[in-house]
């Protein structure tokens, strides 16, 4: 158990002031109402004192008591109880089983002599049911056995309103509304005196333990239970709080929210009603009275009266926070809600949450810290200010006073531990990311965004770029210096761009690409710069850096012109000006012309002609003689053919002069087609190249969208070429063609085709006869040689040697050359790789 200083014990009435030198006079009871303190003694006297309180800086107070009246009631019995009814200006005095009404100031009995007889104990109903402001409800334990009586007490009279029988003799009573909480001989019960309904609570032994019944709030009581437990019970007979642990011999209890105080023969103990934990122990001997009066707690011995002054809750909470007892501080702070105004509580509680957050933060308990910071609506600059130089120099922020924590900076908080400092900064980054878009930080967003940028830059965090490419409030001067310090040049360029300084941004990025400065955060920076220039509305900036982009890569650099929005291309980038700039960059020039002709579909002859010439020059740079029908078609050549086919704007005659004699028959055929010279085109395709599918495609291409007669003329022209004089196209079988031709065609019409076909057929037949004769002659020669070989014989023995390896034959397997030489079969097989082997004739 960790102690908390919740109360300070101070003296209120010294012995000498109360009784002088009267040794036998003892205090029996006390009552306090405002500044009025009443003391009842065993000699049947009542003392009236006026209490003056003086607050001290430490949060405690001192009291000065001034005696106002002393009245002796004229009996020999002690004054057992005193109860003030301030609304009636009356004091209820229980003495000798009788309750007398006396005036609060003069202590004189009321003239009517009204009193309640036969009372053993009394309790005032602080939650009255009558609603009459000029009376009080009093509940007494009657001298009648097992009887409780309820009275209405007025200024000068009393009226009994209810008498209730109890199952056992009542020993103590407390009242709330219609409900009585009674300590009987063997148990505690709740009794509704209006309906008579009773609810048993729990048993106890009155012979062993003094019963205690204390009303602590609306419809809730505190009872001294078995085993030294202080038990809470509602009028419904249930407990909504855990019990508190007292000593076995508790004499009295008092409540000063949020604390419950208990008195035994040696100590006063203080427990919290919020978490039921013991918070403080004060030594106090010979005490026999402990009561609370409207928030003031009074304890008395038989000779003196003392007051337990509660320390202000804020001071108690601050003491707990100083001891890092965060949870206890928060519980106590929540409990303080009922004692102070809503506005004051909210301000106090927010500050406590913030302080608790810093305690968790210092302990690296970041999840708990974040939740407390959020709940307490922390000005996040309190957190930022722990890191030197994170706040911009123009910030007007000053730390809270009194301070929320004890740390000058992050180095002191982490005691120089760099790993802990890094973790704290990582948390700060995350927290700033979460809160920067909230309404809470709207008024100081520049401070937050600038601090976040500095944290990102210092850590090399990838989110630095994300911050700068989205809407942000980073201050240029502070942020630029910090980025340059940490060599985050690409991010610095983004910062310049965000502040409309695109020229500085691009120049910085160009320096990175050129290797003049290094920044590893962006590896594809050249492509990024080109894309930036492409979308930049600053035309002068684009023209300034266009040559640099083209020198790095013509294919990529030209995109600053080709990928611009169309409206900008029309307004600020005249195609002729761009073409003039691109003269030094042939690849870029081709790509830009393609953009003009194909993407933008500009209908200008010079663009189409110039693009076709550039294609043609590129094709002609290839090795001459590789552009025939069997040559591989390059990508450029394919583009040239597509352009020649689809465009009608280029200068056809000019290109024909360039193509003629250049070994480009396909391109020449396309140009013939553009000039309506279909026979020359088809002759080139069908007869020169022998590309019959290309010839048919040509007819389909040139007749697309034309009348049927035009299409028929094209295909008739192709057919006439096929049927014309000269060798018959190998694609046609003359006999099959004759079968397919209409019978109405005249021989005269087919004469050229038939003449060529007969000539080809005769030539083919005679060539085959010659080849057959030659093959027959060669066959006779072979047969003659075979017969000659079969007539001769020779002998093979194991003494004969191979003419290659000069080893004897071991088996009758050999090879004999026309020269008569005998060799092993394996030696004959290796004769081509062995230079020393004999070179016999071609036949064996």
VOSE-324809 format. One line per 2 residues: number of its first residue (from 1); their letters; for each residue x, y, z of C-alpha. Coordinates in steps of 0.001 Angstrom, whole numbers, plus 500000, padded with zeros to 6 digits. Layout:
<pts>
NUM> A> X:Y:Z; ...
</pts>
This chain:
<pts>
1> XX> 500000:500000:500000; 501342:503419:499002
3> XX> 500260:506291:501240; 498526:509458:500142
5> XX> 498294:512594:502192; 494566:513313:501975
7> XX> 493925:514903:505395; 495729:516951:507976
9> XX> 494710:516754:511633; 494429:520186:513300
11> XX> 493109:521208:516698; 489777:523039:516901
13> XX> 488896:523310:520633; 491578:522923:523263
15> XX> 490785:521357:526617; 491317:524575:528573
17> XX> 488845:526471:526405; 486222:523799:526860
19> XX> 486370:522836:530480; 489101:524864:532146
21> XX> 490269:522939:535220; 487270:520653:535467
23> XX> 488928:517255:535335; 485767:515214:535358
25> XX> 484090:516870:532433; 484236:514757:529271
27> XX> 483014:515317:525747; 480097:513051:524853
29> XX> 478974:514385:521454; 479585:517151:518910
31> XX> 477604:518915:516175; 478758:521395:513550
33> XX> 476579:523605:511359; 478461:526121:509248
35> XX> 480750:528043:511615; 478771:526901:514676
37> XX> 480319:524117:516740; 478338:522517:519571
39> XX> 479790:520220:522194; 477753:518077:524622
41> XX> 479419:516874:527812; 478827:514294:530492
43> XX> 477798:516941:533018; 474657:517753:530983
45> XX> 476181:520887:529447; 476114:522294:525918
47> XX> 478910:524547:524648; 478555:526751:521582
49> XX> 481729:527844:519745; 482269:529957:516631
51> XX> 484920:528487:514320; 487070:530756:512153
53> XX> 489065:529003:509440; 492295:530361:508000
55> XX> 493691:528672:504879; 497426:528059:504600
57> XX> 499521:528035:501399; 500268:524334:501781
59> XX> 496589:523542:501237; 495729:522934:504905
61> XX> 494111:525310:507399; 494044:526388:511016
63> XX> 490981:526983:513164; 490287:529446:515955
65> XX> 487346:528631:518269; 485562:531377:520214
67> XX> 483156:530345:522976; 479717:531863:522445
69> XX> 477417:530158:524988; 477432:527561:527699
71> XX> 474192:526091:528978; 473657:523591:531719
73> XX> 470450:521607:531160; 469941:521012:534877
75> XX> 470058:517226:534694; 472620:514810:535971
77> XX> 472710:512819:532748; 475191:513254:529898
79> XX> 474177:514893:526635; 474107:511863:524308
81> XX> 473478:513463:520896; 473184:516878:519281
83> XX> 471563:517539:515868; 471230:520951:514250
85> XX> 468134:521849:512206; 469383:525047:510599
87> XX> 466141:525640:508649; 464323:525888:512007
89> XX> 467188:527581:513893; 466864:524764:516382
91> XX> 469227:522326:518042; 467901:518850:518948
93> XX> 469402:517656:522229; 469130:514014:523298
95> XX> 469587:513686:527019; 468074:511259:529509
97> XX> 465975:509530:526777; 464364:512842:525831
99> XX> 464889:515093:522793; 464614:518774:523621
101> XX> 464379:521667:521134; 466655:524625:521961
103> XX> 467522:527788:520056; 470766:527456:518021
105> XX> 472260:530699:519312; 470834:531277:522778
107> XX> 470604:527571:523624; 467323:528339:525384
109> XX> 464520:525738:525175; 461577:526656:522978
111> XX> 458789:528340:524949; 456302:525623:524102
113> XX> 458527:523091:525798; 458054:520698:522844
115> XX> 460077:517535:523193; 460198:513873:522151
117> XX> 460215:511433:525036; 461359:507857:525164
119> XX> 464222:508148:522642; 467362:506020:522841
121> XX> 468969:507280:519584; 467986:509600:516750
123> XX> 468740:510204:513075; 467718:513091:510790
125> XX> 466276:512251:507377; 468518:514134:504936
127> XX> 466293:512989:502066; 462901:513994:503553
129> XX> 459655:512778:502048; 457317:515534:503296
131> XX> 458591:518348:501097; 457813:520905:503842
133> XX> 460817:523257:504166; 459775:524350:507648
135> XX> 460091:520984:509346; 462603:518179:509694
137> XX> 461967:514469:509784; 463455:512664:512771
139> XX> 463675:508915:513245; 464261:507605:516797
141> XX> 464893:504268:518427; 462184:504156:521064
143> XX> 462557:502917:524594; 459745:500580:523655
145> XX> 461132:497250:522721; 461586:496635:519027
147> XX> 460064:499982:518037; 461094:502770:515631
149> XX> 459194:506056:515592; 459153:508784:512915
151> XX> 458430:512413:513907; 457949:515693:512136
153> XX> 459703:518466:514079; 458665:522118:513653
155> XX> 459986:525287:515306; 457940:524830:518438
157> XX> 456207:521490:518174; 456704:517847:517262
159> XX> 454344:515371:515597; 454629:511612:515398
161> XX> 453790:510290:511919; 454761:506620:512061
163> XX> 455561:503842:514503; 457190:500694:513113
165> XX> 457856:497383:514811; 461122:495574:514087
167> XX> 461934:491838:514210; 464620:492418:516873
169> XX> 465685:495202:519159; 467262:498026:517016
171> XX> 470655:499279:518181; 471507:501852:515482
173> XX> 469573:503569:512706; 470101:505710:509585
175> XX> 467334:507000:507342; 466944:507965:503664
177> XX> 463486:508815:502372; 461117:506001:503355
179> XX> 463993:503603:503974; 465491:502767:507354
181> XX> 468818:501007:507632; 468787:499242:510983
183> XX> 471357:497414:513060; 469384:494817:515007
185> XX> 470664:492438:517604; 471936:489852:515124
187> XX> 471704:491406:511666; 471451:494492:509479
189> XX> 468246:495103:507533; 466657:497635:505178
191> XX> 463088:498540:506196; 460622:500597:504177
193> XX> 458556:502221:506916; 455916:503279:504397
195> XX> 455168:499772:503073; 456592:497662:505887
197> XX> 458758:495684:503419; 462053:494486:504910
199> XX> 465238:493292:503218; 467853:491330:505183
201> XX> 471422:492412:504509; 473912:490278:506455
203> XX> 474284:488950:510012; 476619:490169:512753
205> XX> 477021:489714:516485; 476207:492846:518506
207> XX> 477759:491338:521634; 481160:491150:519946
209> XX> 481071:494213:517726; 479653:497711:518016
211> XX> 477185:498228:515138; 477729:501176:512792
213> XX> 475131:502462:510341; 476074:505519:508240
215> XX> 474201:507144:505376; 476813:508088:502765
217> XX> 474638:509237:499894; 471243:509033:498279
219> XX> 469805:505556:499003; 473218:504167:500043
221> XX> 474591:503217:503471; 477889:502117:504981
223> XX> 477848:499373:507645; 480429:497808:509927
225> XX> 480424:494205:508779; 482079:491037:510045
227> XX> 485789:490467:509651; 486667:494172:509847
229> XX> 484904:494979:506571; 483138:498210:505792
231> XX> 480182:497091:503662; 478282:499306:501234
233> XX> 474571:498630:500720; 471796:500319:498761
235> XX> 468142:500475:499747; 467594:497600:497291
237> XX> 469800:495426:499468; 472728:495189:497039
239> XX> 476298:496450:497130; 477595:498546:494217
241> XX> 481080:498952:495641; 483674:496552:496927
243> XX> 484074:496583:500748; 486851:498447:502528
245> XX> 489092:496695:505042; 488967:498151:508553
247> XX> 490264:496975:511873; 488019:494788:514006
249> XX> 487318:497475:516627; 486063:500449:514616
251> XX> 484475:503092:516852; 483105:505523:514290
253> XX> 483103:506355:510583; 482768:509502:508497
255> XX> 482531:510298:504796; 484299:513093:502968
257> XX> 483990:512226:499312; 485777:510414:497845
259> XX> 487065:509069:501138; 485699:506954:503973
261> XX> 487372:507539:507361; 487308:505046:510225
263> XX> 488338:505548:513873; 489648:502827:516148
265> XX> 491449:503038:519469; 494824:503972:517939
267> XX> 494417:505250:514354; 492277:507046:511851
269> XX> 492358:505207:508504; 491376:506746:505181
271> XX> 490023:504596:502346; 488984:505639:498839
273> XX> 485386:504989:497862; 486540:504884:494233
275> XX> 488930:501952:494415; 488420:500861:498069
277> XX> 492163:501115:498727; 493584:502462:501996
279> XX> 495213:505812:501257; 496312:507242:504632
281> XX> 496766:506342:508281; 496877:508978:511024
283> XX> 497834:508025:514603; 495110:509134:517025
285> XX> 494676:507723:520484; 491790:508022:522923
287> XX> 489422:509098:520189; 485781:508120:520599
289> XX> 483884:510414:518201; 484283:510613:514390
291> XX> 481584:512425:512422; 481200:514447:509227
293> XX> 479154:517624:508927; 478525:519014:505429
295> XX> 482009:517976:504224; 483807:518852:507480
297> XX> 485199:515881:509418; 485467:516228:513207
299> XX> 487171:513809:515565; 487172:514131:519331
301> XX> 488644:512657:522444; 486977:513066:525780
303> XX> 488925:516286:526324; 489440:517974:522892
305> XX> 487961:518524:519451; 489982:518225:516248
307> XX> 489237:518734:512577; 490539:516587:509703
309> XX> 491220:519144:506986; 491149:517591:503523
311> XX> 493933:518673:501234; 492593:520121:497961
313> XX> 491906:517319:495489; 494124:518966:492905
315> XX> 497049:518864:495303; 496332:515245:496145
317> XX> 496208:514416:492442; 499449:516290:491770
319> XX> 501130:514422:494613; 500000:511129:493084
321> XX> 501264:512153:489663; 504579:513215:491167
323> XX> 504839:509682:492537; 503919:508303:489049
325> XX> 500746:506765:490503; 498843:507568:487352
327> XX> 495870:505264:487718; 495147:506393:491272
329> XX> 495393:510022:490188; 492935:509460:487348
331> XX> 490487:507623:489607; 490651:510426:492138
333> XX> 490243:513038:489421; 487121:511330:488066
335> XX> 485715:511167:491557; 486197:514905:491997
337> XX> 483551:515580:489364; 480724:515777:491894
339> XX> 482474:518334:494085; 483305:521088:491573
341> XX> 481641:522864:488663; 481538:521248:485251
343> XX> 483732:523886:483605; 486377:523800:486318
345> XX> 486352:520014:486365; 486818:519742:482620
347> XX> 489803:522064:482660; 491360:520320:485645
349> XX> 490727:516845:484286; 492198:517645:480871
351> XX> 495379:518880:482506; 495606:515770:484681
353> XX> 495189:513559:481614; 497969:515455:479887
355> XX> 500299:515097:482867; 499516:511391:483074
357> XX> 500253:511094:479368; 503739:512563:479833
359> XX> 504433:510136:482666; 503577:507185:480392
361> XX> 505541:508797:477564; 508656:509034:479742
363> XX> 508219:505341:480561; 507988:504550:476801
365> XX> 504401:503366:477266; 503311:505009:474057
367> XX> 499881:503476:473575; 498763:504636:477003
369> XX> 500382:508031:476465; 498629:508537:473130
371> XX> 495220:507757:474569; 495759:510187:477450
373> XX> 497052:512915:475139; 494011:512510:472915
375> XX> 491530:512444:475799; 493212:515442:477416
377> XX> 493242:517409:474131; 496952:518062:474513
379> XX> 498433:520944:472585; 500817:518701:470662
381> XX> 503430:521449:470685; 504020:520534:474328
383> XX> 505314:517227:472985; 507146:518744:470016
385> XX> 508967:521199:472272; 510792:518302:473931
387> XX> 512838:517954:470721; 515075:520997:470235
389> XX> 514650:522959:466969; 511576:521040:465788
391> XX> 509280:523996:466308; 509820:526734:463704
393> XX> 511631:529854:464835; 508522:531906:464124
395> XX> 506355:529844:466484; 504725:531792:469321
397> XX> 504261:528688:471487; 505257:528706:475145
399> XX> 504968:525719:477444; 502121:525404:479893
401> XX> 502583:526955:483306; 502706:525266:485703
403> XX> 504562:522769:483512; 502977:519470:482564
405> XX> 506196:517573:483232; 509647:517973:484695
407> XX> 511777:517478:481566; 513712:520212:479804
409> XX> 514094:518193:476621; 514172:514700:475194
411> XX> 517807:514191:476129; 517011:514718:479809
413> XX> 513916:512520:479567; 515879:509600:478056
415> XX> 519042:510362:480070; 521052:510441:476858
417> XX> 519934:506992:475679; 519844:507381:471887
419> XX> 517794:504236:471364; 515077:505519:473703
421> XX> 515227:508928:472042; 514716:507300:468647
423> XX> 511667:505438:469950; 510228:508657:471365
425> XX> 510711:510444:468041; 509134:507548:466199
427> XX> 506077:507832:468454; 506005:511570:467943
429> XX> 506000:511071:464172; 503094:508659:464397
431> XX> 501145:510895:466737; 501658:513981:464596
433> XX> 500484:512038:461543; 497259:511209:463339
435> XX> 496457:514635:464743; 497677:516959:461957
437> XX> 494370:516800:460111; 492180:517292:463195
439> XX> 490417:520483:464112; 492391:520667:467357
441> XX> 495630:521636:465588; 494071:523836:462919
443> XX> 495245:527065:464525; 498879:525948:464677
445> XX> 499113:523582:461703; 502299:525286:460481
447> XX> 504101:524288:463680; 502868:520683:463441
449> XX> 503639:520151:459749; 507053:521766:459994
451> XX> 507952:519587:462983; 506721:516477:461191
453> XX> 508812:517343:458138; 511906:517735:460286
455> XX> 511339:514372:461963; 510860:512669:458590
457> XX> 513979:514308:457175; 516131:513399:460146
459> XX> 515011:509758:460009; 515058:509475:456216
461> XX> 511432:508383:456381; 509635:507642:453107
463> XX> 506591:509599:454303; 508593:512801:453882
465> XX> 507761:512775:450179; 504116:511927:450830
467> XX> 503859:514920:453152; 505298:517303:450572
469> XX> 503208:516140:447617; 499958:516603:449564
471> XX> 498449:519708:451090; 500690:520878:453935
473> XX> 501567:523961:455952; 505349:523490:456218
475> XX> 507147:526800:456629; 509601:527345:453780
477> XX> 512534:528961:455587; 512749:526499:458489
479> XX> 511970:523456:456386; 514401:524295:453562
481> XX> 517322:524749:455937; 516528:521469:457698
483> XX> 516183:519502:454439; 519438:520882:453136
485> XX> 521153:520052:456413; 520088:516422:456097
487> XX> 520769:516306:452319; 517142:515625:451370
489> XX> 517482:517528:448102; 514652:515885:446212
491> XX> 512289:516676:449074; 513667:520224:449097
493> XX> 512642:520514:445456; 509136:519366:446349
495> XX> 509043:522017:449066; 510074:524687:446531
497> XX> 507382:523463:444145; 504747:523603:446890
499> XX> 505755:527226:447461; 505502:528063:443725
501> XX> 509267:528131:443189; 509373:525631:440337
503> XX> 512548:527026:438771; 514513:526402:441971
505> XX> 512947:522954:442309; 513839:521840:438768
507> XX> 517365:523215:438974; 517908:521282:442214
509> XX> 516649:518057:440640; 518797:518612:437540
511> XX> 521834:518918:439783; 520932:515585:441414
513> XX> 520580:513837:438034; 523881:515360:436859
515> XX> 525611:513958:439941; 526536:517337:441370
517> XX> 524671:516505:444604; 523483:513138:445913
519> XX> 520094:512113:447270; 519237:508390:447510
521> XX> 515538:508966:448235; 514588:509015:444525
523> XX> 516451:506818:442003; 514280:507508:438918
525> XX> 514626:511240:439209; 515295:511887:435497
527> XX> 511933:510412:434523; 510321:512408:437322
529> XX> 511830:515690:436091; 510652:515004:432542
531> XX> 507163:514260:433815; 507242:517406:435954
533> XX> 508243:519545:432951; 505573:517829:430871
535> XX> 502853:519036:433239; 504426:522362:434146
537> XX> 502428:525451:433118; 505670:527483:433085
539> XX> 506558:527367:429364; 509803:529282:429832
541> XX> 510934:526675:432374; 510185:523877:429910
543> XX> 512120:525541:427050; 515020:526200:429428
545> XX> 515471:522549:430377; 514289:520864:427160
547> XX> 517837:520500:425760; 519035:518974:429035
549> XX> 516227:516428:428968; 516880:515568:425289
551> XX> 520617:515199:425810; 519989:512662:428555
553> XX> 517564:510622:426448; 515936:511685:423209
555> XX> 513172:509095:423534; 512243:510202:427071
557> XX> 513097:513889:426780; 510801:514477:423825
559> XX> 507870:513665:426126; 508001:517232:427453
561> XX> 506431:518122:424096; 504476:515007:423149
563> XX> 502700:514301:426435; 501602:517821:427254
565> XX> 497878:518531:427472; 496544:519332:424008
567> XX> 495390:522853:424880; 498914:523770:426064
569> XX> 500464:522348:422902; 498208:524594:420859
571> XX> 498836:527727:422945; 502448:527716:424072
573> XX> 504326:525183:421956; 504084:525877:418225
575> XX> 505017:522684:416325; 507377:524581:414025
577> XX> 509247:525985:417017; 509502:522528:418544
579> XX> 510730:521020:415251; 513395:523698:415043
581> XX> 514577:522834:418572; 514608:519091:417736
583> XX> 516835:519353:414641; 519837:518219:416692
585> XX> 517985:515183:418035; 516968:512838:415168
587> XX> 515235:510219:417290; 513284:512839:419168
589> XX> 512442:514530:415868; 510948:511310:414493
591> XX> 508941:510749:417670; 507586:514305:417666
593> XX> 506574:514067:414005; 504821:510793:414776
595> XX> 503002:512620:417548; 501916:515388:415178
597> XX> 500876:513085:412366; 499411:510096:414203
599> XX> 498413:511285:417672; 497251:514815:416866
601> XX> 496347:513993:413240; 497585:517332:411928
603> XX> 496809:517621:408215; 499940:519381:407016
605> XX> 501879:518085:404011; 505315:519084:405285
607> XX> 504876:517054:408510; 503788:513927:406651
609> XX> 506487:514255:403967; 509198:514964:406523
611> XX> 508230:511956:408629; 508176:509677:405552
613> XX> 511642:510951:404515; 513038:510289:408007
615> XX> 511628:506767:407912; 513047:506253:404407
617> XX> 516497:507507:405371; 516561:505126:408308
619> XX> 515550:502204:406075; 518139:503065:403401
621> XX> 520907:503063:406007; 520552:499304:406108
623> XX> 522837:497141:403974; 521736:497418:400295
625> XX> 519958:494430:398849; 518184:493360:402073
627> XX> 514812:494880:401346; 513460:492278:398966
629> XX> 510502:490038:399526; 512454:487615:401709
631> XX> 514217:490201:403838; 513182:490804:407432
633> XX> 511001:493910:407759; 512293:496274:410456
635> XX> 510031:498274:412743; 510950:501471:410921
637> XX> 510214:499922:407529; 506840:498739:408814
639> XX> 506090:502279:410032; 507101:503655:406625
641> XX> 504764:501294:404810; 501861:502121:407159
643> XX> 502424:505837:406677; 502637:505512:402891
645> XX> 499429:503513:402853; 497324:505599:405280
647> XX> 498445:509167:404572; 497308:511111:401528
649> XX> 499246:514282:402362; 502900:513527:401559
651> XX> 504556:514376:398244; 504265:511115:396359
653> XX> 506393:512014:393292; 509176:513319:395501
655> XX> 509269:510100:397478; 509030:507960:394325
657> XX> 512254:509523:393091; 513949:508559:396355
659> XX> 512552:505017:396352; 513165:504155:392685
661> XX> 516318:502092:392368; 516740:501881:396149
663> XX> 515784:498194:396391; 512449:498893:398048
665> XX> 509901:497204:395728; 507135:497038:398331
667> XX> 507368:500751:399077; 507579:501478:395344
669> XX> 504400:499467:394770; 502569:501493:397471
671> XX> 503635:504747:395837; 502525:503466:392403
673> XX> 499182:502781:394009; 498967:506342:395373
675> XX> 499568:507526:391771; 496840:505168:390487
677> XX> 499527:503231:388590; 498008:499913:389541
679> XX> 499531:497766:386801; 503067:498812:387779
681> XX> 502268:498205:391420; 500756:494772:390823
683> XX> 503556:493819:388443; 506052:494652:391166
685> XX> 504199:492631:393791; 503073:489622:391754
687> XX> 505829:489231:389189; 508901:490938:390627
689> XX> 508438:489881:394260; 506214:486865:393591
691> XX> 504208:487920:396672; 500730:486953:395502
693> XX> 498990:487544:398898; 500504:491040:398904
695> XX> 499126:491614:395409; 495660:490559:396502
697> XX> 495926:492732:399643; 496916:495629:397415
699> XX> 493725:495229:395376; 491649:495141:398564
701> XX> 493489:498188:400000; 493126:500386:396920
703> XX> 489503:499426:396345; 488388:499940:399964
705> XX> 485479:502349:400009; 485367:502559:396205
707> XX> 482625:501478:393822; 482468:497759:392791
709> XX> 483538:498535:389209; 486806:499993:390481
711> XX> 487416:496885:392581; 486718:494622:389537
713> XX> 489162:496571:387378; 491925:496057:389947
715> XX> 491441:492319:390167; 491072:492044:386345
717> XX> 494410:493805:386052; 495975:491290:388417
719> XX> 494411:488406:386523; 495631:489813:383213
721> XX> 499157:489867:384635; 498799:486248:385699
723> XX> 497451:485273:382247; 499793:487466:380258
725> XX> 502765:486211:378092; 505821:484939:379840
727> XX> 506416:482125:382348; 503232:480950:384029
729> XX> 503121:481924:387662; 504112:478924:389755
731> XX> 501060:479466:391869; 498817:478274:389026
733> XX> 498393:474795:387517; 497560:475554:383816
735> XX> 495304:472483:383423; 493270:473376:386508
737> XX> 493030:477029:385425; 491577:475950:382051
739> XX> 488930:473880:383845; 487960:476864:386018
741> XX> 487748:479441:383219; 484289:480155:381801
743> XX> 483526:478389:378529; 482498:481668:376940
745> XX> 486062:483059:376988; 487628:483031:373472
747> XX> 490889:481314:372562; 492191:484612:371333
749> XX> 491728:486046:374823; 493560:483106:376374
751> XX> 496246:482903:373659; 499002:484659:375638
753> XX> 498360:482466:378658; 498115:479244:376591
755> XX> 501313:480065:374659; 503276:480522:377847
757> XX> 501677:477514:379497; 502457:475198:376495
759> XX> 506017:476498:376370; 506471:475878:380116
761> XX> 504931:472421:379836; 507162:471433:376870
763> XX> 510268:472729:378617; 509388:470841:381772
765> XX> 508753:467568:379874; 512028:467758:377908
767> XX> 514034:468621:381013; 512599:465553:382733
769> XX> 513516:463308:379731; 517131:464506:379823
771> XX> 517381:463870:383557; 515940:460356:383075
773> XX> 518489:459509:380351; 521404:460640:382489
775> XX> 520223:458611:385458; 519857:455446:383248
777> XX> 523417:455858:381891; 524877:456216:385404
779> XX> 523012:453095:386511; 524573:451041:383665
781> XX> 528059:452156:384688; 527478:450967:388272
783> XX> 526198:447611:387079; 529279:447142:384887
785> XX> 531648:447849:387764; 529767:445410:389961
787> XX> 530052:442584:387462; 533818:443145:387081
789> XX> 534304:442956:390821; 532340:439734:391133
791> XX> 534603:437936:388553; 537837:438425:390556
793> XX> 538823:436640:393842; 541467:437035:396544
795> XX> 542700:435234:399644; 542512:436544:403205
797> XX> 544618:434949:405935; 545698:435949:409429
799> XX> 549133:436759:407984; 547842:439600:405868
801> XX> 548102:443070:407344; 545656:445976:407344
803> XX> 546887:448708:405006; 545959:451360:407549
805> XX> 547056:450064:410961; 549399:447280:409681
807> XX> 547887:444768:412088; 546827:441197:411056
809> XX> 543173:440315:410489; 541688:438302:413364
811> XX> 538272:437642:411802; 536840:437477:408249
813> XX> 535404:440992:408364; 537115:443602:406150
815> XX> 536813:446425:403683; 538357:446163:400177
817> XX> 539122:449269:398152; 539065:449333:394299
819> XX> 542854:449377:394426; 542757:445935:396079
821> XX> 543856:447163:399501; 542275:445391:402483
823> XX> 541617:447258:405751; 539789:446665:409018
825> XX> 536244:447942:409122; 537024:450285:412018
827> XX> 540098:451602:410201; 537985:452318:407152
829> XX> 535530:454214:409340; 538313:456469:410640
831> XX> 539943:457180:407301; 538583:460775:407201
833> XX> 540174:461677:410511; 543489:459823:409997
835> XX> 545805:461580:407503; 548026:458479:407143
837> XX> 545146:456303:405907; 545181:455545:402167
839> XX> 542745:457501:399969; 541101:454802:397772
841> XX> 538489:455503:395080; 534955:456539:395674
843> XX> 533599:453018:395638; 534474:449962:397704
</pts>
